[in-house]
Structures are given as structure tokens and as C-alpha cells.
């Protein structure tokens, strides 16, 4: 096996996306398109990877960091011109260079590995990765001679009617003898409809010199999808999502409706977890085994242990430990950790708080900036008042404490173990162990108050 190198083309603006975000940075199932490409390239273990950047160069570098070297294409003058910008890094090397676009997120390492292997077996100067397209419109056509050898690749705008009828398309991925690649790049001209330097013209130049040019036809056309507009982005996302969901199901996850379940590529899920339709799992979320996540839940960058039930709720950068449950219609905000066997009921919001084992927060309550111990009962409508208009304050509640409904815990306060808060209280001071705190006005009943009202003499009100 020869030395292997890769050039990733990621310099274009992507004007057809109609977006301020540069094309290769658009996400597909949780990763930017160019990140998908680089990840698959890395799996083929090349000696050197060069990413050609231009528009959005700084953002691409911030994303990919040191995983690749960079070459800059200051002016977008075509794909051949783009590859030529990597000459200072690769031009003198001996080996095979893979060229791939950063807007093709569906290619797999397995396909790229097959291309490398086929190219080396054929001892070709260049090998084109091709596919049979159901509708080839917009793609460059692979034109073969009478001996089935690649003669040239012609772009849609430059193709004759006969050439446009060809269904074998150029996927935009190539393997080249590295030194030959840079030799022929200097010979490419821009006398075409777009006045650009096309990389496929290298193939025609090699053929004119009677060099061996091979073509490897991949089995799955959909893998070659290039993203140039929002419609193609949606199509790529759907295909990637199907691939991700099929892998989870192969691993023992039950997806009730895979077509309507959105799971990012870096999400992990344990076996025997059941996920209903309309669930969205984003970022680097980790979900354990034997969990149940019901319709409408949205979970982002959170850690879910085994045997957790999430019913139609939203979690952001939160942790739920084993056997806990939440919902319906509740919200865990960042830096929240729910302990084992904790119950969070409906219409609750927990923010930057730690909830101890077996504590119950039944419904319609807000807990913010607080540490709650174990075996606590939090009644309906309890509010931890953590913000004074200037800064946030922290509260602590001890184990086995009872907080009655409609109470306000005005931070900062400390409530000791085995304490009681009477319903309807507004707590502004610490509570000692075993104490009952009542902080509300005493009820006063005014006898026969009705008779004092003018309405009392109106027969309609008798």
C-alpha cells in the first residue's frame, strides 16, 4: 500500500444556500458537513490531510482545529485551482491523493477505502468514483470510450445532448497519483462556460497523454449526495437520520416511528430503551438501558442513566440518575442533576440544582439554584425565589423535609433535616432541624359580614 493523502475542498461560499452560514458548516444530524467528511477520511488513516479553505476560513479552522492542515484559496476559481493551493504541502510527496468535497456528508469510510484499494490495484494515474444516478441532471457525466475506459468528465452546462443522456455521474471524489496530479493541474485551462479551472479536466488531459484512468462505480448513489441548497440539505439530513436510526435499532433500541425520531450522530442509547415518535435527541446526549422517552421530548447534551422515564419534557445539559422520572411537560435546565428514584411531575422547572435520592417534586413548581437532599416532599406550586433582581442566591434543603404547597423559599436560606414548611408560607430565614415554619398571616373571620353589604338587601342577592 502506498502513502495516502487527502485534500478536502471547503472554500466555497455556497450562495445557493441563501444563508449567512458558510455551506460546509451547515449541520447534518449534529455535525457540520465538513466535519462528517473529515471524520470519515480520518477513518481511512491517511498520512496527511489538507483542507482547502476560503470563505469562512476562520470558522472552519475553529471547528476542525488541529485535525487537518490548511491551504487557503483566496479566490474561488474552480476545483482544480482549489486543489492546486495544497501544492506547497503535498506537491513533492509520492503516493495516492484522495480529493473529496466538504459538502458531501454521506460518504462512508468504507466507500473511500474501497476507492483507495481499487485505484492502487488498477495502477492508474487517476480513478474516478462514479455512481448510476436515477436523475443525472446537474451532475458531471462520465464519458467512456468503446473499450469502457474513462475518456473524459463533462459538466452539465458543457455537455452535449448525447452526453447529458448518460446516467453515470461523477461524484466529485477522485484518487490520483500525487505527483501526476500537480503536474496536470498546471495544465488545466478555464475555457468553459463558467471560466473556471475544473478538476475533472485533469482526467481528460491524462487520457490525451494515454495514461490509465480508471473508474470505480459505488453501489449506493445516495451516499454521493452533494449539498448545494436547503432542499439538498434536508435530503442529506433525512438520509443520515435513517442511517443513524437503523444503527440504534440494530443495537437493540426500540424506535416506535423511526421516520419521525431525530437523533444526532453523537448520541448514545442503551439496549431496550423505548423511544416514541416526535422525540429529538441532540448533541452528545447519553441514554442508558431500559429507559422510556415519550412523544415530544427534547433532550440536549444530557446524561440519562438506566431505567429513567421522560414523558414529553425538555432537558438541557442535565443529568438524571437511575430510576428517576420526569413529566409530562417539565423542563430541566443546565447544571441540574436529578438523583436516583427522584420524581419530577408535570409543569415543573429545575435550574442549576441538585435533587437528592427519592425526593418528589410533584407539579407546578420551580427549583432554581438549590441543593435538595433525599426523601423530600415538595408540594404543588412551590417556588425557590433565587433572584433578587441583581444576582442569584442559593438555598439548601435537608433530608426528609416537607415543603407545603404554594410556599416561597426566598434565597439564601438553609432548611435543616426533618423540617416542615407550612403550606402558603414565604420563608426568608433558616429553619432548624425538626422545626415547623409558618410564615403567613393568621386567618381572621368577620362574623355576619354579609349583612353589612348594600347588596344584602337586594332580593336578587338574597
C-alpha positions as CSV (number, residue, x, y, z in Angstrom):
1,X,0.0,0.0,0.0
2,X,1.4,3.4,-1.0
3,X,1.4,6.5,1.1
4,X,-2.1,8.1,1.2
5,X,-3.1,11.7,1.4
6,X,-6.4,13.6,1.3
7,X,-7.5,17.0,0.1
8,X,-10.8,18.2,1.3
9,X,-12.4,21.1,-0.7
10,X,-14.1,23.5,1.7
11,X,-13.5,27.0,0.3
12,X,-16.9,27.9,-1.3
13,X,-19.4,30.4,0.0
14,X,-22.4,28.3,-1.0
15,X,-24.6,31.2,-2.4
16,X,-27.4,28.8,-3.3
17,X,-27.9,28.0,0.4
18,X,-29.2,31.6,0.8
19,X,-27.7,31.7,4.3
20,X,-25.1,33.7,6.2
21,X,-23.6,30.4,7.4
22,X,-20.9,29.1,5.1
23,X,-22.1,26.0,3.2
24,X,-19.7,23.3,4.7
25,X,-20.6,24.5,8.2
26,X,-24.3,23.7,7.9
27,X,-25.1,20.9,10.3
28,X,-26.4,17.4,9.4
29,X,-27.6,15.5,12.4
30,X,-25.4,17.3,14.9
31,X,-22.2,17.8,12.9
32,X,-21.1,20.3,10.3
33,X,-21.0,18.7,6.8
34,X,-17.2,19.2,6.6
35,X,-16.8,17.5,10.0
36,X,-18.7,14.5,8.7
37,X,-16.3,14.3,5.7
38,X,-13.2,14.7,7.8
39,X,-14.4,12.1,10.3
40,X,-14.8,9.5,7.5
41,X,-11.5,10.5,5.9
42,X,-9.7,10.1,9.2
43,X,-11.0,6.5,9.5
44,X,-9.0,5.6,6.3
45,X,-5.8,6.7,8.1
46,X,-4.1,8.8,5.5
47,X,-0.6,10.1,6.3
48,X,-1.7,13.7,5.7
49,X,-5.0,15.6,5.4
50,X,-5.2,19.1,3.8
51,X,-8.4,21.1,3.9
52,X,-8.7,23.9,1.4
53,X,-10.4,26.9,2.9
54,X,-11.5,30.3,1.7
55,X,-14.9,31.7,2.6
56,X,-15.4,31.3,6.3
57,X,-11.8,30.1,6.7
58,X,-11.6,31.2,10.4
59,X,-14.8,29.4,11.3
60,X,-13.8,26.2,9.6
61,X,-10.4,26.2,11.4
62,X,-12.1,26.9,14.7
63,X,-14.3,23.8,14.1
64,X,-11.7,21.4,12.8
65,X,-8.8,22.6,14.9
66,X,-5.6,20.5,14.5
67,X,-7.2,17.5,12.9
68,X,-6.1,18.7,9.5
69,X,-3.6,21.1,7.8
70,X,-5.0,24.0,5.8
71,X,-4.4,25.6,2.4
72,X,-6.1,28.9,1.5
73,X,-7.9,29.6,-1.7
74,X,-8.3,33.4,-1.7
75,X,-10.3,33.5,-4.9
76,X,-12.8,30.7,-5.8
77,X,-11.6,30.0,-9.4
78,X,-12.7,26.4,-9.6
79,X,-12.0,23.0,-8.1
80,X,-8.7,22.5,-10.0
81,X,-7.5,25.8,-8.7
82,X,-8.6,24.8,-5.2
83,X,-6.6,21.6,-5.2
84,X,-3.6,23.5,-6.5
85,X,-3.4,25.5,-3.4
86,X,-2.3,22.5,-1.5
87,X,0.8,22.1,-3.6
88,X,3.2,23.6,-1.1
89,X,2.1,20.9,1.4
90,X,1.8,17.9,-0.9
91,X,3.4,18.6,-4.2
92,X,6.7,16.7,-3.7
93,X,5.1,13.7,-1.9
94,X,4.9,10.2,-3.5
95,X,1.7,8.2,-3.1
96,X,-2.0,8.4,-3.7
97,X,-4.1,11.5,-3.0
98,X,-7.9,11.4,-2.4
99,X,-9.8,14.6,-3.4
100,X,-13.2,15.0,-1.8
101,X,-15.7,17.9,-1.3
102,X,-16.6,19.2,2.1
103,X,-20.3,19.4,1.2
104,X,-20.7,15.6,0.8
105,X,-21.6,14.4,4.3
106,X,-22.9,11.0,3.4
107,X,-19.8,9.3,2.1
108,X,-18.6,6.5,4.4
109,X,-15.0,5.4,5.3
110,X,-15.8,2.0,3.8
111,X,-16.5,3.5,0.3
112,X,-13.4,5.7,0.4
113,X,-11.3,2.7,1.5
114,X,-12.7,0.7,-1.5
115,X,-11.8,3.6,-3.8
116,X,-8.2,3.7,-2.5
117,X,-7.8,0.0,-2.9
118,X,-9.3,-0.2,-6.4
119,X,-7.1,2.7,-7.5
120,X,-3.9,1.0,-6.3
121,X,-4.9,-2.4,-7.8
122,X,-5.5,-0.8,-11.2
123,X,-2.2,1.1,-11.1
124,X,-4.0,4.0,-12.6
125,X,-2.8,7.6,-12.7
126,X,-6.3,8.6,-11.6
127,X,-9.5,6.9,-10.5
128,X,-12.9,8.5,-10.5
129,X,-15.6,7.5,-8.0
130,X,-18.8,7.2,-10.0
131,X,-22.5,6.2,-9.5
132,X,-25.6,5.5,-11.5
133,X,-28.0,8.4,-11.0
134,X,-31.7,8.0,-11.4
135,X,-31.8,11.6,-12.5
136,X,-28.3,12.8,-13.5
137,X,-29.3,16.5,-14.1
138,X,-26.8,18.9,-12.6
139,X,-24.0,16.3,-12.3
140,X,-20.9,15.9,-14.3
141,X,-21.2,13.0,-16.7
142,X,-18.6,10.2,-17.0
143,X,-17.9,9.6,-20.7
144,X,-16.4,6.3,-21.6
145,X,-14.8,5.2,-24.9
146,X,-15.5,2.0,-26.9
147,X,-13.3,0.0,-24.5
148,X,-15.3,1.2,-21.5
149,X,-12.3,3.3,-20.3
150,X,-12.9,6.8,-18.9
151,X,-12.4,9.3,-21.8
152,X,-13.5,12.5,-20.0
153,X,-15.8,14.1,-17.5
154,X,-18.1,16.8,-18.8
155,X,-20.0,19.3,-16.7
156,X,-23.8,19.7,-17.2
157,X,-23.5,23.1,-18.7
158,X,-20.8,22.0,-21.2
159,X,-22.4,18.6,-22.1
160,X,-23.9,17.9,-25.5
161,X,-27.5,16.4,-25.6
162,X,-26.0,13.0,-26.1
163,X,-23.6,13.4,-23.1
164,X,-26.5,14.7,-21.0
165,X,-28.3,11.4,-21.6
166,X,-25.5,9.5,-19.8
167,X,-26.6,8.4,-16.3
168,X,-23.2,7.5,-14.9
169,X,-22.2,10.6,-12.9
170,X,-19.0,11.9,-11.4
171,X,-19.4,12.0,-7.6
172,X,-16.6,14.6,-7.3
173,X,-14.3,12.2,-5.5
174,X,-11.0,11.0,-7.0
175,X,-7.8,9.2,-6.3
176,X,-4.7,10.4,-8.1
177,X,-1.1,9.7,-8.3
178,X,0.0,12.6,-6.2
179,X,2.9,14.0,-8.3
180,X,1.0,13.4,-11.5
181,X,-2.0,15.3,-10.0
182,X,0.0,18.5,-9.5
183,X,1.8,18.2,-12.9
184,X,-1.6,18.2,-14.7
185,X,-3.2,20.8,-12.5
186,X,-0.8,23.3,-14.0
187,X,-2.1,22.4,-17.5
188,X,-5.8,22.9,-16.8
189,X,-7.4,25.8,-18.7
190,X,-10.6,27.8,-17.9
191,X,-12.1,28.0,-21.4
192,X,-15.5,26.8,-20.4
193,X,-19.0,28.3,-19.7
194,X,-18.0,29.2,-16.1
195,X,-14.5,30.4,-16.9
196,X,-13.3,28.2,-14.0
197,X,-10.5,25.6,-13.6
198,X,-12.3,22.3,-13.4
199,X,-10.6,19.4,-11.6
200,X,-12.3,16.9,-14.0
201,X,-10.3,18.4,-16.8
202,X,-7.2,16.7,-15.3
203,X,-8.8,13.4,-16.4
204,X,-9.2,14.5,-20.0
205,X,-5.6,15.7,-20.1
206,X,-4.3,12.4,-18.7
207,X,-6.3,10.5,-21.3
208,X,-4.9,12.6,-24.1
209,X,-1.5,11.5,-22.9
210,X,-2.7,7.9,-23.0
211,X,-2.4,7.5,-19.2
212,X,-4.5,4.9,-17.4
213,X,-7.7,6.4,-15.9
214,X,-9.9,4.1,-14.0
215,X,-13.5,4.4,-12.6
216,X,-14.9,2.8,-9.6
217,X,-18.7,2.7,-9.5
218,X,-20.1,2.7,-6.0
219,X,-23.2,0.7,-5.1
220,X,-25.2,3.4,-3.3
221,X,-25.9,6.5,-5.3
222,X,-27.5,8.3,-2.3
223,X,-24.1,8.3,-0.5
224,X,-22.8,10.6,-3.1
225,X,-25.3,13.4,-2.5
226,X,-23.7,16.8,-2.6
227,X,-25.4,19.7,-0.7
228,X,-25.8,22.9,-2.7
229,X,-29.1,24.3,-1.4
230,X,-31.5,24.0,1.5
231,X,-33.6,21.2,-0.2
232,X,-30.5,19.1,-0.6
233,X,-29.5,19.8,3.0
234,X,-32.9,18.4,4.1
235,X,-32.5,15.4,1.9
236,X,-29.0,14.7,3.3
237,X,-30.3,15.1,6.8
238,X,-33.1,12.6,6.2
239,X,-30.7,10.1,4.7
240,X,-28.2,10.5,7.6
241,X,-31.0,10.2,10.1
242,X,-32.2,7.0,8.6
243,X,-28.7,5.6,8.8
244,X,-28.3,6.6,12.5
245,X,-31.7,5.3,13.5
246,X,-31.1,2.0,11.8
247,X,-27.9,1.6,13.7
248,X,-29.6,2.2,17.0
249,X,-32.3,-0.3,16.2
250,X,-29.6,-2.8,15.3
251,X,-28.2,-2.2,18.8
252,X,-31.4,-3.1,20.5
253,X,-33.2,0.3,20.8
254,X,-36.9,0.4,20.1
255,X,-37.9,3.3,17.9
256,X,-41.7,3.3,17.5
257,X,-41.6,5.6,14.5
258,X,-38.0,6.0,13.1
259,X,-39.1,8.4,10.4
260,X,-40.2,10.9,13.0
261,X,-37.4,10.4,15.5
262,X,-34.5,12.9,15.3
263,X,-31.2,11.6,16.8
264,X,-27.9,13.4,16.4
265,X,-24.9,11.3,15.3
266,X,-23.0,11.5,18.6
267,X,-26.0,10.4,20.8
268,X,-25.5,7.0,22.5
269,X,-28.5,4.8,23.6
270,X,-28.6,1.6,25.7
271,X,-30.4,-1.5,24.7
272,X,-34.2,-2.0,25.4
273,X,-34.8,1.7,25.6
274,X,-38.1,2.7,24.0
275,X,-38.4,6.0,22.1
276,X,-41.7,7.2,20.8
277,X,-42.4,9.4,17.7
278,X,-41.6,13.1,17.8
279,X,-38.6,12.7,20.1
280,X,-35.4,14.8,19.4
281,X,-32.1,13.8,20.9
282,X,-29.3,16.3,20.3
283,X,-25.6,16.9,20.9
284,X,-23.6,14.3,22.9
285,X,-26.6,13.0,24.9
286,X,-26.1,9.7,26.6
287,X,-29.1,7.5,27.4
288,X,-28.9,4.3,29.4
289,X,-30.7,1.0,29.0
290,X,-34.4,0.2,29.7
291,X,-35.4,3.8,29.5
292,X,-38.7,5.2,28.1
293,X,-38.9,8.6,26.3
294,X,-42.3,9.6,25.2
295,X,-43.6,11.7,22.4
296,X,-42.5,15.4,22.2
297,X,-39.4,15.1,24.4
298,X,-36.3,17.1,23.5
299,X,-33.0,16.2,25.2
300,X,-29.8,18.1,24.5
301,X,-26.3,17.2,25.8
302,X,-27.7,15.4,28.8
303,X,-26.8,12.2,30.6
304,X,-29.6,9.7,31.3
305,X,-29.0,6.6,33.4
306,X,-30.7,3.3,33.2
307,X,-34.5,2.8,33.8
308,X,-35.4,6.5,33.5
309,X,-38.7,7.7,32.2
310,X,-39.0,11.0,30.4
311,X,-42.5,12.0,29.5
312,X,-42.9,14.8,26.9
313,X,-40.3,17.0,28.6
314,X,-37.3,19.1,27.8
315,X,-33.7,18.6,29.1
316,X,-30.7,20.7,28.5
317,X,-27.2,19.8,29.8
318,X,-28.8,17.9,32.7
319,X,-28.3,14.6,34.5
320,X,-31.0,12.1,35.5
321,X,-29.8,9.2,37.6
322,X,-31.1,5.6,37.6
323,X,-34.8,5.1,38.2
324,X,-35.8,8.7,38.1
325,X,-38.7,10.1,36.1
326,X,-40.0,13.4,34.8
327,X,-43.0,14.9,33.2
328,X,-45.2,15.4,31.3
329,X,-44.3,19.0,30.2
330,X,-41.4,19.7,32.6
331,X,-38.0,21.3,32.0
332,X,-34.6,20.6,33.3
333,X,-32.2,23.4,32.6
334,X,-28.4,23.3,32.5
335,X,-26.4,22.2,35.6
336,X,-29.3,20.2,37.0
337,X,-28.7,16.8,38.5
338,X,-31.7,14.6,39.4
339,X,-30.8,11.8,41.9
340,X,-31.9,8.1,41.8
341,X,-35.6,7.4,42.1
342,X,-36.5,11.1,42.1
343,X,-39.9,12.0,40.8
344,X,-40.4,15.3,38.9
345,X,-44.0,15.6,37.9
346,X,-45.8,17.8,35.4
347,X,-45.1,21.5,34.7
348,X,-42.0,21.7,36.8
349,X,-38.8,23.6,36.0
350,X,-35.4,22.8,37.6
351,X,-32.4,25.0,37.0
352,X,-28.8,24.6,38.3
353,X,-29.9,22.4,41.2
354,X,-29.1,19.1,42.7
355,X,-32.0,16.9,43.8
356,X,-31.3,14.0,46.2
357,X,-32.5,10.4,46.0
358,X,-36.2,9.7,46.2
359,X,-37.2,13.3,46.5
360,X,-40.6,14.2,45.0
361,X,-41.4,17.4,43.2
362,X,-45.0,16.7,42.0
363,X,-46.2,19.6,39.9
364,X,-46.2,23.3,39.1
365,X,-43.0,24.0,41.0
366,X,-39.8,25.9,40.2
367,X,-36.5,25.0,41.8
368,X,-33.6,27.2,40.9
369,X,-30.1,27.4,42.4
370,X,-30.8,25.0,45.2
371,X,-29.5,21.8,46.7
372,X,-32.2,19.4,47.9
373,X,-31.4,16.3,50.0
374,X,-33.1,13.0,49.9
375,X,-36.7,11.9,50.6
376,X,-38.1,15.4,50.5
377,X,-41.7,16.2,49.5
378,X,-42.1,19.4,47.6
379,X,-45.8,20.4,47.3
380,X,-47.7,21.9,44.4
381,X,-46.8,25.4,43.4
382,X,-43.6,25.8,45.4
383,X,-41.2,28.4,44.2
384,X,-37.5,28.8,45.1
385,X,-37.1,32.5,44.8
386,X,-33.4,32.7,43.7
387,X,-33.1,36.1,42.0
388,X,-33.3,39.5,43.8
389,X,-33.0,41.5,40.6
390,X,-29.3,41.8,40.8
391,X,-27.8,38.3,41.5
392,X,-28.8,34.7,42.0
393,X,-28.8,33.2,45.5
394,X,-28.5,29.6,46.7
395,X,-30.8,27.6,49.0
396,X,-30.3,24.3,50.8
397,X,-32.9,21.8,52.0
398,X,-32.0,18.9,54.2
399,X,-33.2,15.3,54.1
400,X,-36.7,14.2,54.9
401,X,-38.1,17.7,54.8
402,X,-41.7,18.6,54.0
403,X,-42.4,21.7,52.0
404,X,-46.1,22.5,51.8
405,X,-47.9,23.7,48.7
406,X,-47.7,27.2,47.5
407,X,-44.6,28.1,49.6
408,X,-41.9,30.5,48.5
409,X,-38.4,29.8,49.6
410,X,-36.6,33.1,49.3
411,X,-32.9,32.5,48.9
412,X,-30.5,32.4,50.5
413,X,-31.9,30.1,53.2
414,X,-31.0,26.8,54.8
415,X,-33.6,24.3,55.8
416,X,-32.3,21.6,58.1
417,X,-33.2,17.8,58.0
418,X,-36.6,16.7,59.1
419,X,-38.0,20.3,59.0
420,X,-41.5,21.3,58.0
421,X,-42.7,24.3,56.0
422,X,-46.4,25.0,56.3
423,X,-48.4,25.5,53.1
424,X,-48.6,29.0,51.8
425,X,-45.5,30.2,53.7
426,X,-42.9,32.7,52.5
427,X,-39.6,31.5,54.0
428,X,-36.9,34.2,54.4
429,X,-34.9,32.8,57.3
430,X,-33.2,29.5,58.1
431,X,-35.2,26.6,59.7
432,X,-33.6,24.3,62.3
433,X,-34.0,20.5,62.4
434,X,-37.4,19.2,63.4
435,X,-38.9,22.8,63.4
436,X,-42.2,23.8,61.7
437,X,-42.0,27.1,59.9
438,X,-45.2,29.1,59.4
439,X,-44.8,32.4,57.6
440,X,-48.3,33.6,56.6
441,X,-50.9,36.0,58.0
442,X,-53.2,34.4,60.6
443,X,-56.7,33.9,59.3
444,X,-59.4,36.2,60.7
445,X,-63.1,35.5,60.1
446,X,-65.5,38.5,60.3
447,X,-68.9,37.2,61.6
448,X,-72.1,38.2,59.7
449,X,-70.1,40.3,57.2
450,X,-72.7,39.7,54.5
451,X,-75.3,41.7,56.3
452,X,-73.2,44.9,56.2
453,X,-73.1,44.9,52.4
454,X,-75.7,47.0,50.5
455,X,-76.2,44.0,48.3
456,X,-77.6,42.1,51.2
457,X,-81.0,44.0,50.8
458,X,-81.2,43.2,47.1
459,X,-83.6,40.2,46.6
460,X,-81.5,39.0,43.7
461,X,-78.6,38.5,46.0
462,X,-80.6,37.0,48.9
